[in-house]
Amino acid sequence: MDRDQSPVRDDLRSAAAILEQWLTTQALPLWAGSGFDMASGRFEERLSLDGRPLLDVPIRLLVQARQIHVYAMAARKGWSAVAPVLIERAFSSMQRDYRRQGGRAGWAYSIARDGTATDSGRDLYAHAFVLLAVASYVDATSERSALALAEETLAFLDLSMRAPRGGGYIEALPRKAGPRRQNPHMHLFEALLALWECSGDRAYLERADKLFDLFEACLFQAEQGVLVEYFDDDLRPQPGDFGRIVEPGHHYEWCWLLRRYERASGSDKASLLVEALYRYANRHGYDAKGFVVDELSADGSQKTRSRRLWPVTEAIRCNVVEGIRGRSLCLDRAAALAKLLHSSFLEPAIAGAWIDRLDATGRPASDFVPASSLYHLVGAIDELQRVTLS
């Protein structure tokens, strides 16, 4: 039977079409309407379960940057007629409200609705998404002058947030007690790849090379074949149980990024790392109902029994890419996960929204809809579209 006519590909096409229709006819209109404050030119931080903006919460830089990325992708793909206007307004307001807040270099963490800072700290994770927003904005508009913001942001990270020990960058300024995490470095890696792709400037790819080296040398634990989440100041896993926490969703997310890095660098040097990460996530990363497990210990035992939306989306992205490369059963798994995503997280919510977390019994365990999750959903739907159109 021809591959394109196989039941697997038909199932994948069907699931992808349902998700794309949900995105274009429900989700993007909702977040362009109730989810966007026209007066301030900002995206809302979160909505209530019945779709109303929740007005009494700080508005994070992270959300503005992620939503710019989402609507920039929507503009490029023709998914939303209003996306070009929204990204222009949001890109402008993000600079107005967060950049050099308080007269200091870098970007503030969060603001109130009146534009005053609620947290003026500088956060590595949020800065990584500013860089992704810049890349996405340039990709959608061809306004290469915006790359000056990326250069300014990277210069700030190098000058003020480079870690004195262990490599990489510190979590935040002012420095806070607590572990260092792999997650901000993963998204910085993603942003640098996006900047390379939109600009062709090899300086971004060279920075990504250095983060790949950091991942291979420090973040990935070769003896166990896992990525742990939490580290000490020297980028050694935290002592005790805390330093053995792993998240299958991040294994899948790194697999997807490492394949993207291979395409960008023209090298297969990440292949063995992908093999180990993918093998671990597939062996230990699912519960009895087929949901991707939230947290595990490195030995594969489950730590957190709740089920979150975002790990499912990252498993979809990874399995699509691995399936395109010819790995057996990946497209089957991607189709099953896409159906699960729709039936368990999207369908029970109002049109265009989602249930972000389920408890161990499958009941909703979140009382609001976070804007930040649309970034994950759009990423999964984009990969599904690629494979079903191929």
C-alpha positions as CSV (number, residue, x, y, z in Angstrom):
1,M,0.0,0.0,0.0
2,D,1.3,3.5,-0.8
3,R,2.5,5.3,2.3
4,D,0.3,8.4,1.6
5,Q,-2.8,6.1,1.4
6,S,-2.1,4.2,4.5
7,P,-4.5,4.1,7.5
8,V,-1.8,5.8,9.6
9,R,-1.5,8.8,7.3
10,D,-5.3,9.0,7.0
11,D,-5.7,9.1,10.8
12,L,-3.0,11.7,11.0
13,R,-4.6,13.9,8.3
14,S,-8.0,13.6,10.0
15,A,-6.6,14.5,13.5
16,A,-4.5,17.3,12.0
17,A,-7.5,18.8,10.1
18,I,-9.6,18.9,13.3
19,L,-6.8,20.7,15.2
20,E,-6.1,23.2,12.5
21,Q,-9.8,24.0,12.2
22,W,-10.0,24.5,16.0
23,L,-7.0,26.8,15.8
24,T,-8.1,28.9,12.9
25,T,-11.8,29.2,13.6
26,Q,-11.8,29.2,17.4
27,A,-8.5,29.7,19.2
28,L,-6.9,32.5,17.2
29,P,-10.2,34.5,17.0
30,L,-10.7,34.1,20.8
31,W,-7.2,35.3,21.7
32,A,-7.5,38.1,19.1
33,G,-10.7,39.2,20.8
34,S,-11.2,38.5,24.5
35,G,-7.5,37.7,24.7
36,F,-6.2,41.0,23.4
37,D,-6.6,44.4,25.1
38,M,-7.0,46.8,22.2
39,A,-6.5,49.9,24.5
40,S,-3.0,48.9,25.6
41,G,-2.1,46.8,22.6
42,R,-1.3,43.8,24.9
43,F,-2.3,40.2,25.0
44,E,-4.1,39.1,28.1
45,E,-2.3,36.9,30.6
46,R,-5.2,34.5,31.1
47,L,-8.9,34.0,30.6
48,S,-11.5,32.5,32.8
49,L,-13.0,29.2,31.9
50,D,-15.9,31.0,30.3
51,G,-13.6,33.1,28.2
52,R,-13.4,36.5,30.1
53,P,-10.1,38.3,30.6
54,L,-8.9,38.0,34.2
55,L,-7.9,41.5,35.1
56,D,-6.3,41.2,38.5
57,V,-3.2,39.3,37.6
58,P,0.3,40.6,36.6
59,I,1.0,40.5,32.8
60,R,4.2,38.7,32.1
61,L,6.7,39.5,29.5
62,L,6.8,35.8,28.7
63,V,3.2,35.8,27.5
64,Q,3.6,38.9,25.3
65,A,6.6,37.3,23.6
66,R,5.0,33.9,23.1
67,Q,1.8,35.4,21.7
68,I,3.8,37.5,19.3
69,H,5.5,34.3,18.1
70,V,2.0,32.6,17.8
71,Y,0.4,35.4,15.7
72,A,3.6,35.9,13.6
73,M,3.3,32.2,12.6
74,A,-0.4,32.7,12.0
75,A,0.4,35.7,9.8
76,R,2.9,33.8,7.7
77,K,0.6,30.8,7.2
78,G,-2.5,32.8,6.5
79,W,-4.3,31.4,9.5
80,S,-5.6,34.8,10.8
81,A,-6.5,37.9,8.8
82,V,-5.9,40.2,11.9
83,A,-2.6,38.6,12.9
84,P,-0.4,41.2,11.1
85,V,-2.1,44.1,12.9
86,L,-1.9,42.3,16.3
87,I,1.8,41.5,16.0
88,E,2.7,45.1,15.1
89,R,0.8,46.4,18.1
90,A,2.0,43.8,20.5
91,F,5.6,44.1,19.4
92,S,5.5,47.8,19.9
93,S,3.8,47.6,23.4
94,M,6.2,44.9,24.5
95,Q,9.1,47.3,24.0
96,R,7.2,50.2,25.5
97,D,6.2,48.3,28.7
98,Y,9.0,46.0,29.5
99,R,12.2,47.1,27.8
100,R,14.6,49.0,30.0
101,Q,11.9,49.2,32.6
102,G,13.1,51.3,35.6
103,G,15.9,52.7,33.5
104,R,17.9,49.5,33.6
105,A,19.1,47.3,30.8
106,G,17.2,44.2,29.9
107,W,13.4,43.5,30.1
108,A,11.2,43.5,33.2
109,Y,9.4,40.3,34.2
110,S,5.9,41.5,34.7
111,I,3.7,44.6,34.8
112,A,0.3,45.7,36.1
113,R,-2.5,46.8,33.7
114,D,-1.5,50.4,34.1
115,G,2.0,49.6,32.8
116,T,3.8,49.9,36.2
117,A,6.2,47.1,37.0
118,T,5.0,44.3,39.4
119,D,8.3,42.5,39.1
120,S,11.2,44.4,37.6
121,G,13.6,41.5,37.9
122,R,15.3,40.2,34.7
123,D,14.5,36.6,34.0
124,L,16.5,34.4,31.7
125,Y,13.5,32.3,30.6
126,A,11.5,35.4,29.6
127,H,14.5,36.9,27.8
128,A,14.8,33.8,25.7
129,F,11.3,34.3,24.5
130,V,11.9,37.9,23.7
131,L,14.6,36.6,21.3
132,L,12.1,34.2,19.8
133,A,9.5,36.9,19.4
134,V,12.1,39.1,17.6
135,A,12.9,36.2,15.2
136,S,9.3,35.5,14.6
137,Y,8.5,39.1,14.0
138,V,11.4,39.4,11.5
139,D,10.3,36.2,9.8
140,A,6.7,37.5,9.4
141,T,7.4,41.1,8.4
142,S,10.9,41.0,6.9
143,E,11.7,44.0,9.1
144,R,15.4,43.1,9.7
145,S,15.9,46.3,11.7
146,A,14.2,44.5,14.6
147,L,17.3,42.3,14.9
148,A,18.9,45.2,16.8
149,L,16.7,44.2,19.7
150,A,18.1,40.7,19.6
151,E,21.6,42.1,19.6
152,E,20.8,44.4,22.5
153,T,19.2,41.5,24.5
154,L,22.1,39.1,23.9
155,A,24.6,41.8,24.9
156,F,22.7,42.3,28.2
157,L,22.7,38.5,28.9
158,D,26.4,38.3,28.1
159,L,27.3,41.3,30.3
160,S,24.9,40.9,33.2
161,M,23.6,37.3,33.4
162,R,26.5,35.0,32.3
163,A,27.0,32.4,35.0
164,P,30.3,32.8,36.9
165,R,30.6,29.0,37.2
166,G,29.4,26.0,35.3
167,G,28.6,27.7,31.9
168,G,25.4,29.2,30.5
169,Y,23.5,31.9,32.3
170,I,22.0,32.6,35.7
171,E,18.3,32.3,36.3
172,A,17.5,35.9,37.2
173,L,18.7,39.3,38.3
174,P,18.7,40.0,41.1
175,R,19.9,36.5,41.8
176,K,17.5,34.3,43.8
177,A,18.1,31.3,46.0
178,G,17.3,28.1,44.3
179,P,18.5,25.7,41.6
180,R,19.6,26.5,38.1
181,R,17.3,24.9,35.4
182,Q,17.9,23.5,32.0
183,N,14.6,24.9,30.7
184,P,15.7,28.5,30.1
185,H,18.7,27.3,28.2
186,M,16.5,25.1,26.0
187,H,14.4,28.0,25.0
188,L,17.5,30.2,24.4
189,F,18.7,27.4,22.1
190,E,15.4,27.5,20.3
191,A,15.5,31.3,19.9
192,L,19.0,31.3,18.5
193,L,18.1,28.7,15.9
194,A,15.1,30.9,15.0
195,L,17.3,34.0,14.7
196,W,19.7,32.1,12.5
197,E,16.9,30.9,10.3
198,C,15.3,34.3,9.8
199,S,18.6,36.2,9.4
200,G,21.2,33.9,7.9
201,D,23.7,35.4,10.4
202,R,26.1,32.7,11.4
203,A,26.8,34.4,14.8
204,Y,23.4,33.1,16.0
205,L,24.3,29.6,14.9
206,E,27.7,29.8,16.6
207,R,25.9,30.8,19.8
208,A,23.6,27.8,19.3
209,D,26.7,25.6,18.9
210,K,27.9,26.6,22.3
211,L,24.6,25.8,23.9
212,F,24.6,22.4,22.2
213,D,28.0,21.8,23.7
214,L,26.6,22.9,27.2
215,F,23.7,20.5,26.8
216,E,26.0,17.6,25.8
217,A,28.5,18.3,28.5
218,C,26.4,19.3,31.5
219,L,22.6,19.1,31.1
220,F,22.3,15.6,29.5
221,Q,23.3,12.8,31.9
222,A,25.0,10.3,29.6
223,E,25.3,7.5,32.1
224,Q,21.5,7.3,32.6
225,G,20.6,8.7,29.2
226,V,18.3,11.4,30.6
227,L,17.9,15.1,30.9
228,V,17.5,16.2,34.5
229,E,15.8,19.5,35.3
230,Y,17.6,21.1,38.3
231,F,21.2,21.9,38.8
232,D,23.6,23.5,41.3
233,D,25.7,26.6,40.5
234,D,28.3,24.5,38.7
235,L,25.6,22.9,36.5
236,R,25.8,19.6,38.3
237,P,22.5,17.9,39.1
238,Q,21.1,19.0,42.5
239,P,21.8,16.5,45.3
240,G,19.1,14.1,46.4
241,D,15.8,13.4,44.8
242,F,15.5,16.9,43.4
243,G,18.4,16.4,41.1
244,R,16.8,13.2,39.7
245,I,13.6,14.9,38.5
246,V,13.0,14.5,34.7
247,E,10.2,15.6,32.5
248,P,9.3,13.5,29.4
249,G,7.8,16.5,27.8
250,H,11.2,18.2,27.8
251,H,12.8,15.1,26.5
252,Y,10.5,15.3,23.5
253,E,11.0,19.1,23.2
254,W,14.8,18.7,23.1
255,C,14.5,15.9,20.5
256,W,12.6,18.2,18.2
257,L,15.1,21.1,18.8
258,L,18.1,18.9,18.3
259,R,16.7,17.7,14.9
260,R,16.2,21.3,14.0
261,Y,19.8,22.0,15.0
262,E,21.0,19.2,12.8
263,R,19.2,20.7,9.9
264,A,20.7,24.2,10.6
265,S,24.2,23.0,11.2
266,G,24.3,20.3,8.6
267,S,25.6,17.8,11.1
268,D,24.3,14.6,12.7
269,K,26.2,15.1,15.9
270,A,23.0,15.3,17.9
271,S,21.7,11.9,16.7
272,L,22.9,9.8,19.6
273,L,21.5,12.3,22.1
274,V,18.1,12.2,20.3
275,E,18.1,8.4,20.4
276,A,18.7,8.3,24.2
277,L,16.2,11.0,25.0
278,Y,13.5,9.5,22.7
279,R,14.1,6.0,24.0
280,Y,13.7,7.1,27.6
281,A,10.6,9.2,27.0
282,N,8.9,6.4,25.1
283,R,9.8,3.7,27.7
284,H,8.7,5.7,30.8
285,G,6.8,8.7,29.7
286,Y,3.2,7.5,29.4
287,D,0.6,6.5,32.0
288,A,-2.0,3.8,31.5
289,K,-4.4,6.1,29.7
290,G,-1.8,7.2,27.2
291,F,-1.1,10.7,28.6
292,V,2.4,12.0,28.8
293,V,3.6,11.9,32.4
294,D,4.3,15.2,34.0
295,E,7.3,14.4,36.2
296,L,9.4,11.2,36.7
297,S,12.4,10.3,38.7
298,A,15.4,9.3,36.6
299,D,14.8,5.6,37.3
300,G,11.4,5.9,35.5
301,S,9.2,6.0,38.6
302,Q,6.3,8.5,38.4
303,K,6.5,11.5,40.7
304,T,3.5,13.7,39.6
305,R,0.3,12.1,38.5
306,S,-1.4,15.2,37.1
307,R,-1.6,15.5,33.3
308,R,-0.7,18.7,31.5
309,L,-1.5,19.8,28.0
310,W,2.0,21.0,26.9
311,P,3.8,17.6,27.2
312,V,1.3,16.1,24.8
313,T,1.9,18.8,22.2
314,E,5.7,18.3,22.5
315,A,5.3,14.5,22.1
316,I,3.3,15.2,18.9
317,R,6.0,17.5,17.5
318,C,8.8,15.1,18.2
319,N,6.9,12.0,16.9
320,V,6.0,13.8,13.6
321,V,9.6,14.7,13.0
322,E,10.9,11.3,13.9
323,G,8.2,9.7,11.8
324,I,9.2,11.7,8.7
325,R,12.7,10.4,9.3
326,G,11.4,6.9,9.0
327,R,11.2,5.8,12.6
328,S,8.5,3.1,12.9
329,L,5.2,3.7,14.7
330,C,5.9,7.4,15.3
331,L,3.2,8.7,13.0
332,D,0.8,6.3,14.7
333,R,1.7,7.7,18.0
334,A,1.4,11.3,16.7
335,A,-2.1,10.6,15.4
336,A,-3.2,9.0,18.7
337,L,-1.7,11.9,20.7
338,A,-3.4,14.5,18.5
339,K,-6.8,12.8,19.1
340,L,-6.1,12.7,22.8
341,L,-5.2,16.4,22.8
342,H,-8.4,17.3,21.2
343,S,-10.7,15.0,23.2
344,S,-9.2,15.5,26.6
345,F,-7.9,19.1,26.7
346,L,-9.7,21.1,23.9
347,E,-13.2,19.6,23.4
348,P,-14.2,20.0,27.1
349,A,-13.4,23.7,27.1
350,I,-15.3,26.6,25.5
351,A,-14.5,27.2,21.9
352,G,-10.9,28.3,21.4
353,A,-9.8,27.6,25.0
354,W,-8.4,24.5,26.7
355,I,-8.2,22.7,30.0
356,D,-4.5,23.1,30.9
357,R,-4.2,20.4,33.5
358,L,-6.1,17.3,34.5
359,D,-5.8,15.5,37.8
360,A,-4.9,11.8,38.1
361,T,-8.6,10.8,37.5
362,G,-8.9,12.9,34.4
363,R,-10.9,15.8,35.9
364,P,-10.0,19.4,35.2
365,A,-7.4,20.7,37.7
366,S,-7.0,24.3,36.5
367,D,-9.5,27.2,37.0
368,F,-8.3,29.5,34.2
369,V,-6.9,29.3,30.7
370,P,-3.3,30.5,30.4
371,A,-2.3,32.3,27.2
372,S,1.2,30.8,27.4
373,S,0.0,27.3,26.3
374,L,-1.1,28.5,22.8
375,Y,2.7,28.6,21.9
376,H,2.8,24.8,22.5
377,L,-0.5,24.1,20.6
378,V,0.6,26.1,17.6
379,G,3.9,24.3,17.5
380,A,2.2,20.9,17.4
381,I,-0.4,21.9,14.8
382,D,2.4,23.4,12.6
383,E,4.3,20.1,12.5
384,L,1.1,18.1,11.9
385,Q,0.3,20.4,8.9
386,R,3.8,19.9,7.5
387,V,3.6,16.1,7.5
388,T,0.0,15.9,6.3
389,L,0.7,18.2,3.4
390,S,3.8,16.3,2.3
